[in-house]
Amino acid sequence: MPGLVPGIHVFTTTSKDVDGRDKPGHDGTCFDLAPAHLPNAMTSRTATLIGLTAILMWSLLSALTVATGKIPAFQLAAMTFAIGAVVGCLTWIGRPDAIRALRQQPLAWVVGVGGLFGYHALYFLALRFAPPAEAGLLNYLWPLLIVLFSSLLPGERLAPHHIIGALLGLAGTVLLFAGNSLSGFAPGQVPGLAAAFVAAFVWAAYSVMSRKLKAVPTDAVAGFCAATALLAALVHGLVEETVWPDTMTQWLSVAALGVGPVGAAFYAWDVGMKRGDIRVLGAASYATPLLSTSFLILAGFAQPSANIALAAVLIAGGGLIAARDMFRRRYAAGRQP
């Protein structure tokens, strides 16, 4: 799975040998040694590129979701997050100690499960009570929020080109959704619009907090996915009727969602947020709605337009501007003898 790069874990003990000296053992205390401490450490650019694969996978979310048929939202979330958890657990084969990654402090679980389940629950609520175009536009404030929130992290500096890149991406996204006939909203749509707005903050906070919780290994994401699947199944049982896929194509689409956009993508995003350039990833995330629309066009679910072409220029330009530092580092490295 692209992006699943576990850290190195050291297990310590306070037990003593017969001479009263500390002796090694496994008492379950886990310290994650970041790859940056190793000679063959993952570079920030490599981690950023891994994070970018999540954006590519998320761009397939709409097309694959349409292909799943009429499965209720929370049932689909439960099914796909369960698959995503299994995908993560399969990477533990040959690494028996990887399961220890699930032994995290409560804060890590609150952030992990709260981010994954909280965001999707709010977004599903938004789509139920508000028009999809308006809800989507508010939801896609999260890339800009990630860029802005990143300035609060230790050692991170927000430069003008990061802000310019994020704003160009926002402009492109507004243009993209404007082509979907944005209209005035009725009072009954306010809860849905509010949910979309809060969802953007939840996902941005989850992403930035992942950087703060850098010591939590990516293997733990499998546990977060499993807990999210469980919560989604509970909500499904309370508010939805079960609808199973009718065709093999629908079953394959569910499986593809679980392996990709709702599976590997979260592991790749975790690596990118913890080891990569969070500002570049935030600005580049505006490519998601554009690529998503492009895949819908290729699948025959949408039609091309001039708005989409112009949005592509704005979003791509914004991403390149925001990533200027990364390209400069690569150029400088290439010039070294």
C-alpha positions in Angstrom: 0.0 0.0 0.0 1.5 3.4 -1.0 2.3 5.6 2.0 2.3 3.0 4.8 5.7 3.6 6.2 5.9 2.5 9.9 8.2 4.1 12.3 10.7 2.2 14.5 9.5 1.3 17.9 11.5 0.8 21.0 9.9 -1.1 23.9 11.4 -0.4 27.4 11.0 -1.8 30.9 11.9 -0.7 34.4 12.5 -4.3 35.6 15.9 -5.1 37.2 18.3 -8.1 36.9 19.8 -9.9 39.8 22.5 -7.3 40.2 20.0 -4.5 40.4 20.7 -3.2 36.9 18.1 -2.3 34.3 17.5 -5.2 31.8 15.7 -5.1 28.5 12.2 -6.4 28.1 8.7 -5.6 26.8 6.5 -3.9 29.3 4.4 -2.3 26.5 5.8 1.2 26.7 6.2 2.3 23.1 8.3 5.1 21.7 8.1 5.9 18.0 11.4 6.8 16.5 10.7 9.0 13.5 12.4 7.9 10.3 14.2 11.3 10.3 16.5 9.8 13.0 17.7 7.1 10.7 20.5 7.2 8.1 18.1 6.3 5.3 15.4 8.6 6.6 12.4 9.5 4.5 12.8 13.1 3.2 10.1 15.7 3.5 9.7 15.7 -0.3 9.2 11.9 -0.4 6.6 12.1 2.4 4.9 15.0 0.6 4.7 13.0 -2.6 3.2 10.1 -0.7 0.6 12.5 0.8 -0.2 13.7 -2.7 -1.3 10.1 -3.7 -4.1 10.5 -1.1 -5.4 13.4 -3.1 -5.4 11.3 -6.3 -7.2 8.5 -4.5 -9.8 10.8 -3.0 -10.5 12.2 -6.5 -12.0 8.7 -7.3 -14.3 8.9 -4.4 -17.3 10.5 -6.2 -17.2 8.2 -9.3 -16.8 5.0 -7.2 -19.6 6.1 -4.8 -22.0 6.7 -7.7 -21.0 3.2 -9.0 -22.0 1.6 -5.6 -25.7 2.2 -6.3 -28.2 3.2 -3.5 -26.3 2.0 -0.5 -27.2 4.3 2.5 -24.3 6.7 3.5 -23.5 5.3 6.9 -23.8 1.7 5.7 -21.4 2.5 2.9 -19.0 4.2 5.4 -19.2 1.1 7.7 -18.4 -1.3 4.9 -15.6 0.7 3.3 -13.9 1.7 6.6 -13.9 -1.9 7.7 -12.1 -2.8 4.4 -9.7 0.1 5.0 -8.9 -1.3 8.5 -8.3 -4.8 7.1 -6.0 -3.3 4.4 -3.9 -1.7 7.2 -3.8 -4.9 9.3 -2.6 -6.9 6.3 0.5 -4.8 6.2 1.3 -6.1 9.7 2.1 -9.5 8.3 5.7 -10.2 9.1 5.7 -7.4 11.7 4.1 -8.9 14.8 5.0 -5.9 16.9 3.0 -3.6 14.6 -0.2 -4.3 16.6 1.3 -2.4 19.5 0.7 0.7 17.6 -2.9 0.5 18.8 -1.8 1.2 22.4 -2.0 4.9 22.2 -3.0 7.7 24.6 -6.7 8.7 24.6 -5.9 11.9 22.8 -4.6 10.0 19.8 -7.8 8.0 19.6 -10.0 11.1 20.1 -8.2 12.9 17.2 -8.0 9.8 15.0 -11.6 8.6 15.3 -13.0 12.0 15.8 -11.4 13.2 12.6 -12.4 10.2 10.5 -15.9 9.6 11.8 -16.7 13.2 12.8 -15.8 14.6 9.4 -17.8 11.9 7.4 -20.8 12.1 9.7 -21.0 15.9 9.4 -20.5 15.7 5.6 -23.2 13.1 5.2 -25.5 15.4 7.3 -24.6 18.3 5.1 -25.5 16.4 1.9 -28.9 15.4 3.4 -30.0 18.9 4.4 -28.2 21.2 1.9 -27.8 21.3 -1.9 -24.6 19.3 -2.9 -23.0 22.2 -4.6 -23.2 24.6 -1.7 -22.3 21.9 0.8 -19.3 20.9 -1.3 -18.1 24.5 -1.6 -18.2 25.1 2.2 -16.6 21.7 2.8 -13.7 22.6 0.5 -12.6 25.3 2.9 -10.5 22.6 4.6 -7.4 22.9 2.3 -7.2 26.7 3.0 -7.7 26.0 6.7 -4.9 23.4 6.7 -2.5 26.0 5.2 -3.5 28.6 7.7 -3.5 26.3 10.7 -0.1 25.0 9.8 1.4 28.3 10.9 0.5 27.3 14.5 2.8 24.3 14.4 6.3 24.6 15.9 8.9 25.2 13.2 6.4 26.0 10.5 6.4 29.3 8.7 3.6 30.6 6.5 5.1 32.5 3.6 3.1 34.7 1.1 3.3 32.2 -1.7 1.6 29.6 0.5 -1.3 31.9 1.1 -1.5 33.0 -2.6 -1.4 29.3 -3.7 -4.2 28.4 -1.3 -6.4 31.4 -2.3 -5.9 30.5 -6.0 -7.0 27.0 -5.3 -10.1 28.4 -3.4 -10.9 30.6 -6.4 -10.7 27.6 -8.7 -13.0 25.6 -6.4 -15.5 28.4 -6.2 -15.5 28.6 -10.0 -15.9 24.8 -10.3 -18.9 24.7 -8.0 -20.4 27.9 -9.5 -20.8 25.9 -12.7 -23.2 23.6 -10.8 -25.8 26.4 -10.6 -25.3 27.7 -7.0 -28.6 29.1 -5.8 -30.1 30.9 -2.9 -30.7 28.7 0.2 -33.9 28.1 2.2 -33.9 28.4 6.0 -34.3 24.6 6.2 -30.9 24.2 4.6 -29.0 26.1 7.3 -28.3 23.0 9.4 -26.8 21.2 6.4 -24.7 24.3 5.4 -23.5 24.6 9.0 -22.6 20.9 9.1 -20.5 21.3 5.9 -18.7 24.4 7.4 -17.9 22.5 10.7 -16.8 19.4 8.7 -14.1 21.6 7.0 -12.8 22.7 10.4 -12.9 19.1 11.7 -10.8 17.7 8.8 -8.3 20.6 8.9 -7.9 20.1 12.7 -7.5 16.4 12.3 -4.8 16.9 9.6 -2.8 19.5 11.5 -3.2 17.6 14.8 -1.7 14.5 13.1 1.5 16.6 12.8 1.3 17.4 16.5 0.9 13.7 17.2 3.9 12.8 15.0 5.0 10.1 17.4 1.8 8.0 16.8 2.8 5.5 14.1 0.8 5.2 10.9 -0.1 1.6 11.8 -2.5 3.1 14.4 -4.7 4.4 11.5 -5.9 0.8 11.0 -7.4 1.0 14.5 -9.0 4.4 13.8 -10.6 3.0 10.7 -12.0 0.0 12.6 -13.5 2.3 15.3 -15.0 4.5 12.6 -16.5 1.5 10.9 -18.1 0.4 14.2 -19.6 3.8 14.9 -20.9 4.1 11.3 -22.5 0.7 11.7 -24.2 1.8 14.9 -25.6 5.0 13.3 -26.7 3.0 10.3 -28.6 0.6 12.5 -30.4 3.6 14.2 -31.3 5.8 11.2 -31.0 3.8 7.9 -32.4 0.7 6.3 -29.9 -1.8 5.0 -29.5 -2.0 1.2 -27.0 -4.5 -0.2 -25.3 -4.1 -3.7 -27.3 -5.6 -6.5 -24.5 -6.3 -9.0 -20.9 -7.5 -9.1 -19.9 -4.0 -10.3 -21.4 -2.5 -7.2 -19.6 -4.9 -5.0 -16.3 -4.2 -6.7 -16.9 -0.5 -6.4 -17.4 -0.9 -2.6 -14.2 -2.9 -2.4 -12.3 -0.3 -4.5 -13.5 2.4 -2.2 -12.3 0.5 0.9 -8.9 -0.3 -0.6 -8.3 3.2 -2.1 -10.1 6.4 -1.1 -11.3 5.1 2.3 -8.3 2.9 2.9 -4.8 3.5 1.5 -5.5 7.2 1.1 -5.8 7.7 4.9 -2.5 6.0 5.5 -0.8 8.0 2.8 -2.3 11.2 4.2 -1.0 10.4 7.6 2.5 10.0 6.3 2.2 13.3 4.4 0.9 15.2 7.4 3.5 13.9 9.8 6.6 13.9 7.6 5.9 16.1 4.6 5.2 19.7 3.8 1.8 20.3 5.3 1.4 23.7 3.5 2.0 22.2 0.1 -0.4 19.3 0.8 -3.0 21.8 2.0 -2.9 23.9 -1.2 -2.6 20.8 -3.5 -5.8 19.4 -1.9 -7.8 21.8 -4.0 -7.0 19.5 -6.9 -9.4 16.9 -5.4 -12.7 18.4 -6.6 -11.2 19.2 -10.0 -9.8 15.7 -10.5 -13.0 14.2 -9.1 -15.0 16.1 -11.7 -12.6 15.0 -14.4 -13.1 11.3 -13.4 -16.9 11.8 -13.4 -16.6 13.2 -17.0 -14.5 10.2 -18.1 -17.0 7.8 -16.5 -19.9 9.6 -18.3 -21.5 11.0 -15.1 -20.8 14.7 -15.9 -20.1 17.0 -18.9 -17.0 19.1 -19.7 -17.3 22.9 -19.6 -15.2 26.1 -19.9 -15.6 26.6 -16.1 -13.8 23.3 -15.5 -11.0 24.3 -17.8 -10.5 27.7 -16.1 -10.7 26.1 -12.6 -8.0 23.6 -13.7 -5.7 26.5 -14.5 -6.3 28.3 -11.2 -6.0 25.2 -9.1 -2.9 23.8 -10.8 -1.3 27.3 -10.7 -2.1 27.6 -7.0 -0.6 24.3 -6.3 2.6 25.0 -8.2 3.0 28.4 -6.4 2.4 26.8 -3.0 5.0 24.0 -3.8 7.7 26.5 -4.9 9.9 25.6 -1.9 9.8 21.9 -2.7 10.9 22.5 -6.3 13.6 24.9 -5.2 15.0 22.2 -2.8 15.0 19.7 -5.6 16.8 22.1 -8.0 19.4 23.0 -5.4 20.0 19.3 -4.7 20.5 18.6 -8.4 23.1 21.3 -8.7 25.3 19.9 -5.8 28.4 18.2 -7.0 
